[in-house]
Structures are given as structure tokens and as C-alpha cells.
Amino acid sequence: MQPFVKLTGVVAPLDRANVDTDQIIPAVYLKRIERTGFQDFLFAAWRYREDGSPNPDFMLNVPGYQQAGILVAGRNFGCGSSREHAPWALNDYGIRCVIAPSFADIFYNNCFQNGLLPVALPEEAVRQIMDLAKAHPGYRLNVDLEAQRIWDDQEVVSVAFQVDPFRRYCLLHGLDDIGLTLQHEDKIAAYEARRGG
């Protein structure tokens, strides 16, 4: 898993609450078992018109937001079904951080297992970032997981955030559950050798 230490990226504003995982990656696109190849399907129902052409009104199709690395959204982001494909699609598109007032629990946990940083901030801080991103396409933020701080270059936004220390450690070192287990590979091999495996 790719570590997350620091990120400077364009902020894409998705001014909607209760964005569910079927909106993030519609179920019709869940046929792949790899973690890649989902970037074109991210927010597909909003991003494309019925004829398959880009919807010019959706923020990821607006010049200034197309290379976004950070998504700011409304409360309860990632609700709905527990599909791990949702963080896969965000990551595949290039979004490594989602900022929202709150997240659905399963989506929140899946983010950490897939190298994506979900940051819960107070409503007023999210609204400030949302308004700045909407007013200034191409608006950028710095996200520092080591310092647990988010700021813009003008220091208009400067806010601290909290992350569980264990999850922070895992993200900083690029460790999912398998990576954590493989840190003990020598001990596992020695145990297997002792029991004749």
C-alpha cells in the first residue's frame, strides 16, 4: 500500500451530504477484482450524461478540478453498502484525501486499509474549505499526516485534525492488515518450521 505522509493537491468541492458508495462507484462497475481500473467510473452517474459524454456541470469535469487530489464533501460521506471499491475508485482517480464533517464507519475503515486519508473536521471548517474551492477552481491545500494539520498557502485555512495513532502509523508506513502481518514474516516462518509446516 502506498504510504500517506504529506499531500499538496487541488481541492474538488462536492457540496452534498449523504454521498453513498453507490454514488461513488455504481454497482454495475464492480465486476473487477483488482484494485485498479476504476478511475473512469468514479461518480459515473453524476460525471457523465446518458449518452456517455462528460456532464459539464459536475465538478470533476470543470477545468481547475480535473486533477484533484483532495475531495471536500458534506456529512456522512461513504454511507450505504460496504464496498471496498469506493476507496479504490477515489484512489485510482488520484484522490488521496477526503475531508468531510463525518463519514460512514465502514467506508472510513476501508479508507485506511487502502491508503486513503479521511479527515473529519467541524462543519464550519469544511464549509470554509468548500466555499474557497468553489470560488477558486484550482484551490490547493496541504495535508500533513505527520503534523496532523491542513493549511493553504495563504494560511486562510489552517486547521489541526485528529487520527487514531495506530491508523496514523499504518498510513505513514503504507501498512494494511497484510503488511502488518508480513512485518512478522520471520517469526511466522520460524513457527511453521518448528511445527513441521
Phi, psi and omega in degrees: 000139180290127178295155172240116178242295178224148180217133167242122185205161174292141180260124174261123181269121175245090189278066179219143174263161175058040175288116185266169185293337177286335173281325178294312177216102183303146186302331182299340182260014185266028185274346180274149176254348175284164179270004183239167178091015183254355187301325181286346183259355180301126181053037188304320183294333179264330188281335184236151172280172181300330180277002178091354179282155180297138175278112185293346181272348181275136191303326181287350176260359181271129177307137183105334180248352190293337179253032184298139173248350182228136177244132174246131187217175179282181185295159176060040180291136177085020178289177180096212185291165189269025186297128177287345179297337181298306175293330176301314183294318178298312178300315183297326177289332182118003177275117183252351182217135174240128179249129180203162177292330179200160182229152169292141188302312185293317177300315180303312179295319180298327178302311182295330179284352185232020173076019180250134182262113172268127182242118176267122179236159175302151182309317184293325177290319177297317180297320178298314179295317180301312183295320178295318180293321179291322182283336186225080177307132185099358178304134185240148174236155171253131178239119183242107181288327178298312182274349183053056184215145175235135178205160171255168186294337179272355183061025171292317174255127173207107188218140175270154176222160182250141174221140175308131185304321180293316178296321178299313179303313182298316179295315180301329183255004178066041184248117168265189182300321179292317178299321177297317179295318182291345173297339181251025184302320180297316180293322178295316180296319179295319178297315180297322179294320180295323183269006174081021179272000000 
